[in-house]
């Protein structure tokens, strides 16, 4: 996304976002990708498998998968039935197996067996939408091209008043990119995911008790739904 396409944010909004970022770093000093991988190809495959599946489950599946088919060439030539069996427990396994095989074929045929390191090229791979491309670029190539918006990031972006967009992840991503320094975009996703998993969870039952939620979430819908002021 070009910088000119991002929504305009005030200095006050950016300062608030920066303060939130600093406090997230204080609580989660080691933000990192929880998908276990040793190289860009393994991260790409793990991220494709993570759709509608937990990272914990993916991490249980990938060791056997990568032992059997460790390279794009090997996975491109793998029998589809074998891939289906290996990834069965991640859900939607038939479609995911096709994505793994066809993405690997494209890497071999179009990119000399190397995972590409640009958004445009990654989006040519089956199973790799913008979210997947952001994960690979940020964590495998150290390129902050965008912000990964998963269910936790979407939820917290609203609860912290970072956006009013409820559903459209592309719009949410643009708001986050406009608020936070570019060098923080990859970490920002990890920080918000960690916070969403460990503290600010989806179920609304008790008043917020985490310092970050209390400080930054007082004007959000979750406080209103909990009867807070």
N, CA and C of each residue as an Amber inpcrd file, in Angstrom:
protein
   687
   0.8350000  -1.1970000   0.0000000   0.0000000   0.0000000   0.0000000
   0.8680000   1.2430000   0.0000000   0.5470000   2.1640000  -0.8770000
   1.2780000   3.4190000  -0.9130000   0.9100000   4.2630000   0.2920000
   1.8940000   5.0270000   0.7870000   1.6540000   5.8640000   1.9620000
   0.5250000   6.8380000   1.7120000   0.3900000   7.2960000   0.4720000
  -0.6530000   8.2690000   0.1390000  -2.0510000   7.6770000   0.2460000
  -2.1620000   6.3420000   0.2460000  -3.4700000   5.6940000   0.3060000
  -3.9430000   5.4780000   1.7340000  -3.1000000   5.8060000   2.7130000
  -3.4540000   5.5840000   4.1060000  -4.2960000   6.7370000   4.6400000
  -5.2190000   6.4540000   5.5770000  -6.0230000   7.5230000   6.1540000
  -5.1650000   8.4810000   6.9740000  -5.5800000   9.7270000   7.0470000
  -4.8200000  10.7200000   7.8040000  -5.1340000  10.5820000   9.2850000
  -4.0990000  10.6780000  10.1120000  -4.2500000  10.5980000  11.5580000
  -3.6360000  11.8390000  12.2020000  -4.2340000  12.2650000  13.3040000
  -3.7390000  13.4520000  13.9830000  -2.4920000  13.1190000  14.8090000
  -1.7740000  14.1490000  15.1870000  -0.5960000  13.9660000  16.0320000
  -0.9790000  13.3230000  17.3560000  -2.1090000  13.7200000  17.9090000
  -2.5760000  13.1620000  19.1780000  -2.8740000  11.6720000  19.0390000
  -3.5000000  11.2860000  17.9360000  -3.8110000   9.8730000  17.7100000
  -2.5360000   9.0480000  17.5840000  -1.5520000   9.5900000  16.8880000
  -0.2880000   8.8730000  16.7120000   0.4720000   8.7670000  18.0310000
   0.4320000   9.8120000  18.8290000   1.1040000   9.7760000  20.1310000
   0.4590000   8.7330000  21.0400000  -0.8610000   8.6550000  21.0150000
  -1.5670000   7.6560000  21.8160000  -1.1920000   6.2510000  21.3590000
  -1.1260000   6.0490000  20.0370000  -0.7630000   4.7440000  19.4990000
   0.6610000   4.3680000  19.9010000   1.5590000   5.3350000  19.8570000
   2.9470000   5.0720000  20.2280000   3.0580000   4.7110000  21.7080000
   2.2990000   5.3770000  22.5500000   2.2890000   5.0530000  23.9710000
   1.7660000   3.6370000  24.2030000   0.7230000   3.2730000  23.4830000
   0.1810000   1.9140000  23.5780000   1.2310000   0.8950000  23.1540000
   1.9190000   1.1800000  22.0540000   2.9620000   0.2860000  21.5700000
   4.0460000   0.0830000  22.6160000   4.4820000   1.1650000  23.2390000
   5.5330000   1.0760000  24.2570000   5.0810000   0.2350000  25.4440000
   3.8260000   0.3670000  25.8280000   3.3310000  -0.4100000  26.9610000
   3.1600000  -1.8820000  26.5970000   2.7820000  -2.1500000  25.3610000
   2.7120000  -3.5440000  24.9180000   4.0920000  -4.1810000  24.9520000
   5.1010000  -3.4480000  24.5360000   6.4780000  -3.9550000  24.5980000
   6.8970000  -4.2420000  26.0440000   6.4490000  -3.3960000  26.9660000
   6.7950000  -3.6120000  28.3780000   6.2050000  -4.9210000  28.8960000
   4.9910000  -5.2180000  28.4830000   4.3250000  -6.4280000  28.9610000
   4.7450000  -7.6690000  28.1660000   5.1070000  -7.4730000  26.9080000
   5.5030000  -8.5930000  26.0470000   6.8300000  -8.2370000  25.3620000
   7.9410000  -8.3490000  26.1070000   9.2350000  -7.8500000  25.6140000
   9.8560000  -8.6750000  24.4860000   9.3070000  -9.8270000  24.1920000
   9.8940000 -10.6670000  23.1450000   8.8480000 -11.0700000  22.1180000
   8.2950000 -10.1090000  21.3790000   7.2780000 -10.4550000  20.3800000
   7.8790000 -11.3100000  19.2670000   7.1890000 -12.3740000  18.9120000
   7.7260000 -13.2710000  17.8920000   6.5980000 -14.0680000  17.2580000
   6.8870000 -14.6260000  16.1110000   5.9450000 -15.4930000  15.4120000
   5.9130000 -16.8480000  16.1130000   4.7320000 -17.3430000  16.4190000
   4.6090000 -18.5950000  17.1520000   4.5320000 -19.8150000  16.2360000
   4.5610000 -19.5990000  14.9390000   4.6510000 -20.7190000  13.9990000
   6.1130000 -21.1450000  13.9010000   6.3940000 -22.3830000  14.2560000
   7.7720000 -22.8730000  14.2570000   8.2450000 -23.0650000  12.8150000
   9.4090000 -22.4700000  12.4960000   9.9330000 -22.5700000  11.1360000
  11.4310000 -22.3220000  11.1550000  12.1100000 -22.8310000  10.1380000
  13.5480000 -22.6390000  10.0110000  13.9370000 -21.8270000   8.7830000
  12.9970000 -21.5680000   7.8950000  13.3000000 -20.8520000   6.6620000
  12.0110000 -20.2800000   6.0680000  12.1130000 -19.4120000   5.0620000
  10.9200000 -18.7920000   4.4800000   9.9080000 -19.7980000   3.9390000
  10.3790000 -20.8870000   3.3380000   9.4550000 -21.8710000   2.7930000
   8.6210000 -22.5070000   3.9070000   9.2630000 -22.8860000   4.9850000
   8.5260000 -23.4990000   6.0940000   7.5200000 -22.5150000   6.6900000
   7.8890000 -21.2490000   6.7870000   6.9570000 -20.2600000   7.3250000
   5.7720000 -20.0700000   6.3900000   6.0300000 -20.0090000   5.0960000
   4.9440000 -19.8740000   4.1280000   3.9520000 -21.0280000   4.2650000
   4.4610000 -22.2430000   4.3010000   3.5970000 -23.4200000   4.3860000
   2.8330000 -23.4280000   5.7000000   3.5040000 -23.1250000   6.7940000
   2.8450000 -23.1050000   8.0980000   1.7460000 -22.0390000   8.1470000
   1.9970000 -20.9020000   7.5220000   1.0090000 -19.8260000   7.5420000
  -0.2110000 -20.1980000   6.7100000  -0.0070000 -20.8360000   5.5820000
  -1.1360000 -21.3140000   4.7830000  -1.9810000 -22.2970000   5.5940000
  -1.3210000 -23.1670000   6.3260000  -2.0310000 -24.1580000   7.1400000
  -2.7510000 -23.5170000   8.3230000  -2.3130000 -22.3560000   8.7520000
  -2.8680000 -21.7360000   9.9600000  -4.2480000 -21.1180000   9.7430000
  -4.7030000 -21.0430000   8.4950000  -6.0410000 -20.4960000   8.2400000
  -7.0990000 -21.3620000   8.9220000  -7.9240000 -20.7370000   9.7360000
  -8.9780000 -21.4560000  10.4630000  -8.4080000 -22.5890000  11.3160000
  -7.2110000 -22.3710000  11.8380000  -6.5510000 -23.3980000  12.6490000
  -5.6150000 -22.7020000  13.6350000  -5.3830000 -23.3250000  14.7770000
  -4.5040000 -22.7190000  15.7690000  -3.0390000 -22.9570000  15.4210000
  -2.1850000 -22.0480000  15.8960000  -0.7460000 -22.2220000  15.7070000
  -0.2620000 -23.4980000  16.3970000  -0.8530000 -23.8130000  17.5350000
  -0.4610000 -25.0200000  18.2730000  -0.6760000 -26.2570000  17.4230000
  -1.8240000 -26.3440000  16.7750000  -2.1210000 -27.4940000  15.9120000
  -1.1800000 -27.5380000  14.7170000  -0.9440000 -26.3820000  14.1070000
  -0.0370000 -26.3430000  12.9490000   1.3500000 -26.8270000  13.3490000
   1.8180000 -26.3970000  14.5050000   3.1530000 -26.7970000  14.9630000
   3.2500000 -28.2910000  15.2570000   2.1310000 -28.9450000  15.4720000
   2.1350000 -30.3830000  15.6570000   2.1820000 -31.1230000  14.3210000
   1.6850000 -30.4710000  13.2900000   1.5890000 -31.0910000  11.9610000
   2.8570000 -30.9040000  11.1400000   3.4670000 -29.7310000  11.2230000
   4.5580000 -29.4030000  10.2960000   5.8260000 -30.2430000  10.4480000
   6.2050000 -30.7240000  11.6290000   7.4300000 -31.5360000  11.6800000
   7.3970000 -32.7440000  10.7420000   6.3170000 -33.5030000  10.7420000
   6.2070000 -34.6540000   9.8500000   6.0980000 -34.2240000   8.3960000
   5.3940000 -33.1070000   8.1710000   5.2430000 -32.5990000   6.8050000
   6.5880000 -32.1970000   6.2190000   7.3800000 -31.4650000   6.9830000
   8.6720000 -30.9910000   6.4790000   9.7210000 -32.1010000   6.4380000
   9.5530000 -33.1010000   7.2620000  10.4600000 -34.2430000   7.1810000
  10.2400000 -34.9990000   5.8780000   8.9800000 -35.1170000   5.4810000
   8.6530000 -35.8350000   4.2420000   8.9430000 -34.9850000   3.0080000
   8.6390000 -33.6940000   3.0900000   8.7690000 -32.8130000   1.9180000
   9.4200000 -31.4970000   2.3540000  10.7340000 -31.4710000   2.4770000
  11.4300000 -30.3250000   3.0780000  11.6620000 -29.1300000   2.1610000
  11.4520000 -29.2870000   0.8610000  11.7570000 -28.2200000  -0.0820000
  10.5860000 -27.9800000  -1.0230000  10.5640000 -26.8290000  -1.6950000
   9.5120000 -26.5940000  -2.6900000   9.4860000 -27.6710000  -3.7730000
  10.6600000 -28.1180000  -4.1910000  10.7160000 -29.1600000  -5.2250000
  10.0600000 -30.4460000  -4.7350000  10.3880000 -30.8370000  -3.5150000
   9.8220000 -32.0690000  -2.9690000   8.3140000 -31.9570000  -2.7960000
   7.8420000 -30.8200000  -2.3060000   6.4070000 -30.6690000  -2.0800000
   5.6490000 -30.5300000  -3.3880000   6.2650000 -29.9270000  -4.3820000
   5.6220000 -29.8080000  -5.6920000   5.3950000 -31.1670000  -6.3260000
   6.2690000 -32.1050000  -6.0320000   6.1700000 -33.4500000  -6.6100000
   5.4600000 -34.4470000  -5.6980000   4.9930000 -33.9940000  -4.5540000
   4.3540000 -34.8920000  -3.5970000   2.9880000 -35.3320000  -4.0990000
   2.6190000 -36.5870000  -3.8830000   1.2590000 -37.0220000  -4.1960000
   0.2610000 -36.2290000  -3.3600000  -0.7750000 -35.7520000  -4.0090000
  -1.7580000 -34.9300000  -3.3080000  -2.3700000 -35.6750000  -2.1260000
  -2.5720000 -36.9800000  -2.2950000  -3.1670000 -37.7750000  -1.2180000
  -2.2610000 -37.7980000   0.0160000  -0.9580000 -37.8330000  -0.1920000
  -0.0290000 -37.8140000   0.9410000  -0.1050000 -36.4860000   1.6890000
  -0.1580000 -35.3850000   0.9430000  -0.2590000 -34.0740000   1.5840000
  -1.5680000 -33.9550000   2.3540000  -2.6420000 -34.4390000   1.7750000
  -3.9400000 -34.3850000   2.4520000  -3.8880000 -35.1150000   3.7900000
  -3.2640000 -36.2750000   3.7970000  -3.1940000 -37.0610000   5.0270000
  -2.3330000 -36.3720000   6.0790000  -1.2570000 -35.7530000   5.6420000
  -0.3450000 -35.1020000   6.5710000  -0.9450000 -33.8520000   7.2060000
  -1.8300000 -33.1680000   6.4790000  -2.3900000 -31.9120000   7.0060000
  -3.8530000 -32.0580000   7.3970000  -4.3540000 -33.2580000   7.4600000
  -5.7750000 -33.5070000   7.6900000  -6.3100000 -32.7910000   8.9390000
  -5.5520000 -32.8110000  10.0100000  -6.0560000 -32.2930000  11.2800000
  -6.0780000 -30.7650000  11.3570000  -5.6020000 -30.0800000  10.3200000
  -5.6310000 -28.6120000  10.3370000  -6.9540000 -28.0670000   9.8020000
  -7.8240000 -28.9420000   9.3100000  -9.0910000 -28.4890000   8.7650000
  -8.9810000 -28.0550000   7.3200000 -10.0700000 -28.2250000   6.5790000
 -10.0920000 -27.8550000   5.1540000  -8.8790000 -28.4500000   4.4320000
  -8.5560000 -29.6820000   4.8020000  -7.2800000 -30.2670000   4.3950000
  -7.1560000 -30.4880000   2.8970000  -8.2390000 -30.7560000   2.2100000
  -8.1360000 -30.9710000   0.7560000  -7.7190000 -29.6860000   0.0480000
  -8.3740000 -28.5970000   0.3890000  -8.0260000 -27.3200000  -0.2290000
  -6.6200000 -26.8790000   0.1770000  -6.2610000 -27.0970000   1.4410000
  -4.9270000 -26.7060000   1.9020000  -3.8460000 -27.5300000   1.2150000
  -4.0910000 -28.8150000   1.0320000  -3.1110000 -29.6580000   0.3550000
  -2.8880000 -29.1770000  -1.0800000  -3.9610000 -28.7930000  -1.7550000
  -3.8310000 -28.2590000  -3.1160000  -3.0260000 -26.9610000  -3.1070000
  -3.2730000 -26.1210000  -2.0990000  -2.5350000 -24.8590000  -2.0110000
  -1.0540000 -25.1160000  -1.7970000  -0.7240000 -26.0710000  -0.9160000
   0.6880000 -26.3750000  -0.6610000   1.3820000 -26.8610000  -1.9220000
   0.7180000 -27.7510000  -2.6240000   1.3240000 -28.3330000  -3.8310000
   1.4690000 -27.2890000  -4.9380000   0.3900000 -26.5280000  -5.1850000
   0.4280000 -25.5610000  -6.2820000   1.3310000 -24.3670000  -5.9620000
   1.3470000 -23.9320000  -4.7060000   2.2560000 -22.8510000  -4.3240000
   3.7010000 -23.2890000  -4.5110000   3.9940000 -24.5240000  -4.1380000
   5.3540000 -25.0540000  -4.3060000   5.7250000 -25.1480000  -5.7720000
   4.7640000 -25.5640000  -6.6080000   5.0200000 -25.6470000  -8.0460000
   5.3470000 -24.2720000  -8.6220000   4.6060000 -23.2570000  -8.1850000
   4.8670000 -21.8970000  -8.6720000   6.2400000 -21.4070000  -8.2250000
   6.6070000 -21.7140000  -6.9950000   7.9280000 -21.3200000  -6.4950000
   9.0280000 -21.9570000  -7.3390000   8.8510000 -23.2180000  -7.6750000
   9.8460000 -23.9310000  -8.4810000   9.8930000 -23.3830000  -9.9030000
   8.7180000 -23.2060000 -10.5020000   8.6510000 -22.8410000 -11.9170000
   8.9080000 -21.3630000 -12.1830000   8.4630000 -20.5060000 -11.2730000
   8.5460000 -19.0620000 -11.5330000   9.6210000 -18.3320000 -10.7320000
  10.0960000 -18.9500000  -9.6400000  11.0210000 -18.2440000  -8.7600000
  12.2710000 -19.0740000  -8.4330000  12.6100000 -19.9860000  -9.3180000
  13.8460000 -20.7700000  -9.1900000  13.9700000 -21.4870000  -7.8470000
  12.8270000 -21.9070000  -7.3180000  12.8490000 -22.6890000  -6.0900000
  13.0050000 -21.8840000  -4.8160000  12.9720000 -20.5450000  -4.9180000
  13.1230000 -19.6910000  -3.7400000  11.8170000 -18.9400000  -3.4670000
  11.4160000 -18.8810000  -2.2170000  10.2220000 -18.1200000  -1.8580000
  10.4540000 -16.6490000  -2.1820000   9.5690000 -16.0230000  -2.9530000
   9.7740000 -14.6100000  -3.3070000   9.6480000 -13.7080000  -2.0900000
  10.2590000 -12.5260000  -2.1860000  10.2780000 -11.6210000  -1.0400000
   9.6070000 -10.2840000  -1.3310000   8.6170000 -10.2890000  -2.2250000
   7.8280000  -9.0880000  -2.4700000   6.3530000  -9.4400000  -2.3500000
   5.5590000  -8.4450000  -1.9710000   4.1240000  -8.6530000  -1.8330000
   3.5070000  -9.1100000  -3.1480000   3.8480000  -8.4390000  -4.2390000
   3.2620000  -8.7540000  -5.5360000   3.5260000 -10.1990000  -5.9290000
   4.7420000 -10.6580000  -5.7200000   5.0880000 -12.0230000  -6.1010000
   4.4670000 -13.0590000  -5.1620000   4.4500000 -12.7790000  -3.8880000
   3.8560000 -13.7220000  -2.9420000   2.3730000 -13.9290000  -3.2200000
   1.6960000 -12.8900000  -3.6620000   0.2650000 -12.9940000  -3.9240000
  -0.0510000 -13.8420000  -5.1500000   0.9570000 -14.2300000  -5.9150000
   0.7290000 -15.1380000  -7.0490000   0.6720000 -16.5860000  -6.5950000
   1.0320000 -16.8650000  -5.3500000   1.0490000 -18.2310000  -4.8390000
  -0.3280000 -18.6180000  -4.3260000  -0.7870000 -19.7920000  -4.6850000
  -2.0790000 -20.2640000  -4.1970000  -2.0430000 -20.3590000  -2.6610000
  -3.0850000 -19.8570000  -2.0360000  -3.1790000 -19.9140000  -0.5800000
  -2.5350000 -18.7540000   0.1300000  -1.8810000 -17.8640000  -0.6140000
  -1.1840000 -16.7340000   0.0070000  -1.9160000 -15.4360000  -0.2960000
  -2.8000000 -15.0410000   0.6070000  -3.4350000 -13.7300000   0.5180000
  -2.5440000 -12.7090000   1.2260000  -3.0160000 -11.4800000   1.3620000
  -2.1810000 -10.4170000   1.9220000  -1.7200000 -10.7270000   3.3380000
  -2.6060000 -11.3110000   4.1570000  -2.2280000 -11.6470000   5.5230000
  -1.0480000 -12.6050000   5.5360000  -1.1170000 -13.6530000   4.7220000
  -0.0220000 -14.6240000   4.6460000   1.2550000 -13.9580000   4.1630000
   1.1280000 -13.1140000   3.1440000   2.3010000 -12.4230000   2.6040000
   2.9420000 -11.5310000   3.6610000   2.1280000 -10.8440000   4.4570000
   2.6670000  -9.9960000   5.5220000   3.4340000 -10.8100000   6.5500000
   2.8970000 -11.9840000   6.8960000   3.5920000 -12.8530000   7.8530000
   4.9650000 -13.2380000   7.3150000   5.0120000 -13.6800000   6.0680000
   6.2690000 -14.1440000   5.4740000   7.2570000 -12.9910000   5.3180000
   6.7940000 -11.8770000   4.8010000   7.6860000 -10.7370000   4.5780000
   8.2520000 -10.2130000   5.8920000   7.4010000 -10.0990000   6.8990000
   7.8440000  -9.5290000   8.1620000   8.7500000 -10.4280000   8.9700000
   8.4520000 -11.7320000   8.9560000   9.1570000 -12.6520000   9.8410000
  10.2800000 -13.4280000   9.1680000  10.1780000 -13.6500000   7.8660000
  11.2250000 -14.3790000   7.1590000  12.2190000 -13.4460000   6.4740000
  11.7420000 -12.2530000   6.0730000  12.6010000 -11.3400000   5.3170000
  12.8220000  -9.9900000   6.0190000  12.2390000  -9.8320000   7.1980000
  12.4080000  -8.5970000   7.9630000  11.9830000  -7.3740000   7.1540000
  10.8610000  -7.5090000   6.4400000  10.3280000  -6.4130000   5.6420000
   8.9630000  -6.0130000   6.1870000   8.8470000  -4.7870000   6.6520000
   7.5830000  -4.2800000   7.1820000   6.7750000  -3.6520000   6.0560000
   6.0260000  -4.4840000   5.3710000   5.2160000  -4.0280000   4.2410000
   3.7920000  -3.7220000   4.6870000   3.3210000  -4.4060000   5.7170000
   1.9710000  -4.1960000   6.2230000   1.8350000  -4.7710000   7.6160000
   0.6050000  -4.7850000   8.1050000   0.2940000  -5.3060000   9.4340000
  -0.6060000  -6.5290000   9.2860000  -0.2330000  -7.6280000   9.9150000
  -1.0740000  -8.8240000   9.9040000  -2.3130000  -8.5490000  10.7480000
  -3.4790000  -8.6910000  10.1430000  -4.7300000  -8.4790000  10.8670000
  -5.4560000  -9.8080000  10.9870000  -5.3060000 -10.4480000  12.1330000
  -6.0480000 -11.6770000  12.3950000  -7.2100000 -11.3430000  13.3260000
  -7.8770000 -12.3590000  13.8480000  -9.0530000 -12.1100000  14.6790000
  -8.7210000 -11.3320000  15.9480000  -7.5280000 -11.5730000  16.5300000
  -7.1350000 -10.8480000  17.7420000  -6.8310000  -9.3860000  17.4310000
  -6.0820000  -9.1560000  16.3690000  -5.7240000  -7.7850000  15.9890000
  -6.9760000  -6.9880000  15.6320000  -7.8890000  -7.6260000  14.9270000
  -9.1440000  -6.9460000  14.5720000  -9.9290000  -6.5650000  15.8230000
 -10.0410000  -7.4890000  16.7560000 -10.8000000  -7.2410000  17.9760000
 -10.1620000  -6.1260000  18.8160000  -8.8560000  -6.2200000  19.0300000
  -8.1780000  -5.2330000  19.8680000  -8.1050000  -3.8640000  19.2070000
  -8.0270000  -3.8280000  17.9000000  -8.0030000  -2.5420000  17.2010000
  -9.2680000  -1.7490000  17.4940000 -10.3790000  -2.4570000  17.6080000
 -11.6380000  -1.8040000  17.9560000 -11.6970000  -1.4750000  19.4350000
 -11.2970000  -2.4010000  20.2720000 -11.3880000  -2.1770000  21.7130000
 -10.4950000  -1.0290000  22.1750000  -9.3700000  -0.8400000  21.4950000
  -8.4520000   0.2300000  21.8690000  -8.7390000   1.5360000  21.1220000
  -9.7890000   1.5500000  20.3240000 -10.1480000   2.7680000  19.6160000
  -9.1880000   3.1580000  18.5170000  -8.5130000   2.1680000  17.9220000
  -7.5510000   2.4470000  16.8490000  -8.2450000   2.5620000  15.4950000
  -9.4520000   2.0520000  15.4080000 -10.2400000   2.1210000  14.1870000
 -11.7080000   1.9620000  14.5430000 -12.5730000   2.4570000  13.6780000
 -14.0040000   2.2300000  13.8360000 -14.4950000   1.1460000  12.8850000
 -13.6000000   0.6730000  12.0450000 -13.9520000  -0.3760000  11.1000000
 -14.0930000  -1.7000000  11.8450000 -15.2270000  -2.3730000  11.6690000
 -15.5090000  -3.5940000  12.4160000 -15.1210000  -4.8690000  11.6680000
 -15.2140000  -4.8640000  10.3500000 -15.0890000  -6.1170000   9.6040000
 -13.9860000  -6.1290000   8.5520000 -13.8450000  -5.0670000   7.8040000
 -12.9350000  -5.0500000   6.6600000 -11.4840000  -5.0130000   7.1200000
 -10.7800000  -6.1430000   6.9730000  -9.4080000  -6.2230000   7.4810000
  -8.4530000  -5.3240000   6.7040000  -8.7120000  -5.0910000   5.4270000
  -7.8480000  -4.1970000   4.6540000  -7.9210000  -2.7690000   5.2040000
  -9.1260000  -2.3380000   5.5420000  -9.2820000  -0.9890000   6.1040000
  -8.6600000  -0.9000000   7.4930000  -8.8380000  -1.9530000   8.3000000
  -8.2210000  -1.9640000   9.6300000  -6.7040000  -1.8790000   9.5010000
  -6.1520000  -2.6360000   8.5760000  -4.7040000  -2.6170000   8.3580000
  -4.2300000  -1.2070000   7.9950000  -4.9600000  -0.5350000   7.1210000
  -4.5690000   0.8180000   6.7240000  -4.5650000   1.7740000   7.9190000
  -5.5560000   1.6480000   8.7910000  -5.6070000   2.5120000   9.9720000
  -4.4030000   2.2550000  10.8770000  -4.0530000   0.9870000  11.0530000
  -2.9070000   0.6570000  11.9040000  -1.6030000   1.1410000  11.2900000
  -1.4760000   0.9870000   9.9800000  -0.2730000   1.4450000   9.2930000
  -0.1230000   2.9630000   9.4000000  -1.2450000   3.6690000   9.4080000
  -1.2000000   5.1270000   9.4990000  -0.8670000   5.6070000  10.9120000
  -1.1690000   4.7760000  11.9090000  -0.9660000   5.1710000  13.2990000
   0.4160000   4.8400000  13.8430000   0.9540000   3.6900000  13.4410000
   2.1680000   3.1720000  14.0720000   3.3810000   3.3090000  13.1460000
   4.5790000   3.4700000  13.7170000   5.7960000   3.5630000  12.9000000
   5.9910000   2.3070000  12.0650000   6.4540000   2.4740000  10.8460000
   6.6040000   1.3500000   9.9360000   7.4830000   0.2430000  10.5220000
   8.5460000   0.6110000  11.2090000   9.4700000  -0.3900000  11.7290000
   8.8320000  -1.2680000  12.8030000   7.6470000  -0.8880000  13.2770000
   6.9830000  -1.6590000  14.3340000   5.8800000  -2.5680000  13.8140000
   5.5810000  -2.5170000  12.5190000   4.3860000  -3.1940000  12.0100000
   4.3790000  -4.7040000  12.2790000   5.5020000  -5.3640000  12.0630000
   5.5480000  -6.8130000  12.3010000   5.3890000  -7.1130000  13.7860000
   6.1250000  -6.3970000  14.6220000   6.0130000  -6.5960000  16.0680000
   4.6160000  -6.2700000  16.5710000   4.0020000  -5.2430000  16.0080000
   2.6760000  -4.8280000  16.4590000   1.6860000  -5.9860000  16.3980000
   1.7100000  -6.7140000  15.3090000   0.8020000  -7.8590000  15.1790000
   1.0590000  -8.8770000  16.2760000   2.3330000  -9.2190000  16.4980000
   2.6650000 -10.2010000  17.5350000   2.2330000  -9.7030000  18.9130000
   2.4690000  -8.4390000  19.1830000   2.1220000  -7.8760000  20.4870000
   0.6140000  -7.9400000  20.7370000  -0.1570000  -7.5670000  19.7250000
  -1.6060000  -7.5720000  19.8900000  -2.1520000  -8.9950000  19.9580000
  -1.5530000  -9.8980000  19.2040000  -1.9800000 -11.3000000  19.2610000
  -1.6870000 -11.8870000  20.6380000  -0.4890000 -11.6200000  21.1670000
  -0.1490000 -12.1060000  22.5060000  -1.1270000 -11.5540000  23.5420000
  -1.4320000 -10.2570000  23.4280000  -2.3380000  -9.6460000  24.4010000
  -3.7540000 -10.2110000  24.2540000  -4.1760000 -10.4310000  23.0160000
  -5.5060000 -10.9680000  22.7870000  -5.6600000 -12.3910000  23.2890000
  -4.6010000 -13.1640000  23.1850000  -4.6590000 -14.5510000  23.6430000
  -4.5560000 -14.6560000  25.1620000  -3.7900000 -13.7570000  25.7620000
  -3.4750000 -13.8930000  27.1830000  -4.2950000 -13.0120000  28.1130000
  -4.8270000 -11.9130000  27.6040000  -5.4910000 -10.9690000  28.5060000
  -6.8450000 -10.4970000  27.9790000  -6.8470000  -9.8590000  26.8300000
  -8.0690000  -9.2360000  26.3020000  -8.7740000 -10.2100000  25.3670000
  -9.4440000 -11.1920000  25.9360000 -10.0190000 -12.2850000  25.1650000
 -11.3780000 -11.9100000  24.5810000 -11.8460000 -12.7550000  23.6870000
 -13.0610000 -12.4340000  22.9410000 -14.3070000 -12.4280000  23.8180000
 -14.4090000 -13.3670000  24.7500000 -15.6120000 -13.4490000  25.5760000
 -15.6880000 -12.2540000  26.5150000 -16.8290000 -11.6250000  26.5410000
 -17.0440000 -10.4610000  27.3870000 -17.8940000 -10.8780000  28.5740000
 -17.2820000 -10.9670000  29.7380000 -18.0260000 -11.3790000  30.9300000
 -17.6280000 -10.5590000  32.1520000 -16.3360000 -10.3320000  32.3030000
 -15.8400000  -9.5930000  33.4630000 -15.2920000  -8.2330000  33.0420000
 -15.2820000  -7.2750000  33.9650000 -14.6740000  -5.9720000  33.6440000
 -13.2020000  -6.1430000  33.2900000 -12.6800000  -5.3420000  32.3770000
 -11.2580000  -5.4240000  32.0340000 -10.3870000  -5.2550000  33.2700000
  -9.3710000  -6.1150000  33.4220000  -8.5080000  -6.0090000  34.6020000
  -7.0320000  -5.8610000  34.2560000  -6.6780000  -5.9420000  32.9670000
  -5.2840000  -5.7480000  32.5840000  -5.0030000  -4.2520000  32.4820000
  -3.8420000  -3.7880000  32.9390000  -3.5300000  -2.3480000  32.9010000
  -3.7020000  -1.7200000  31.5270000  -3.3160000  -2.4250000  30.4790000
  -3.4450000  -1.8710000  29.1290000  -4.9100000  -1.7270000  28.7550000
  -5.7210000  -2.7340000  29.0670000  -7.1500000  -2.6810000  28.7490000
  -7.8290000  -1.5470000  29.5120000  -7.4640000  -1.3940000  30.7690000
  -8.0610000  -0.3420000  31.5980000  -7.6930000   1.0330000  31.0570000
  -6.4650000   1.1940000  30.6350000  -5.9900000   2.5060000  30.2020000
  -6.4690000   2.8810000  28.8140000  -6.4710000   1.9120000  27.8930000
  -6.7380000   2.2400000  26.4850000  -8.1050000   1.7980000  25.9890000
  -8.8310000   1.0230000  26.7890000 -10.0900000   0.4980000  26.2910000
 -11.3390000   1.1080000  26.8780000 -11.2210000   2.1810000  27.6390000
 -12.3630000   2.7120000  28.3760000 -13.4700000   3.2610000  27.4780000
 -13.1290000   3.6450000  26.2600000 -14.1430000   4.2080000  25.3720000
 -14.6470000   3.2010000  24.3390000 -14.2170000   1.9580000  24.4700000
 -14.5650000   0.9890000  23.4380000 -15.8680000   0.2720000  23.7710000
 -16.3950000  -0.4330000  22.7900000 -17.6790000  -1.1090000  22.9350000
 -17.6570000  -2.1540000  24.0420000 -16.5110000  -2.8010000  24.2690000
 -16.4890000  -3.8770000  25.2610000 -16.7590000  -3.3310000  26.6550000
 -16.3140000  -2.1000000  26.9240000 -16.6010000  -1.4990000  28.2400000
 -18.1010000  -1.2140000  28.3580000 -18.7030000  -0.7030000  27.2840000
 -20.1300000  -0.4180000  27.3100000 -20.9380000  -1.7020000  27.4990000
 -20.5020000  -2.7800000  26.8270000 -21.2060000  -4.0470000  26.9250000
 -21.0690000  -4.6550000  28.3090000 -20.0100000  -4.2790000  29.0150000
 -19.8070000  -4.7910000  30.3700000 -20.4080000  -3.8560000  31.4230000
 -21.0580000  -2.7980000  30.9510000 -21.6780000  -1.8880000  31.8860000
 -20.7220000  -0.9360000  32.5550000 -19.5210000  -0.7750000  31.9450000
 -18.5230000   0.1300000  32.5210000 -18.7250000   1.5410000  31.9890000
 -18.1200000   2.4910000  32.6740000 -18.1900000   3.8840000  32.2350000
 -16.7930000   4.4280000  32.0490000
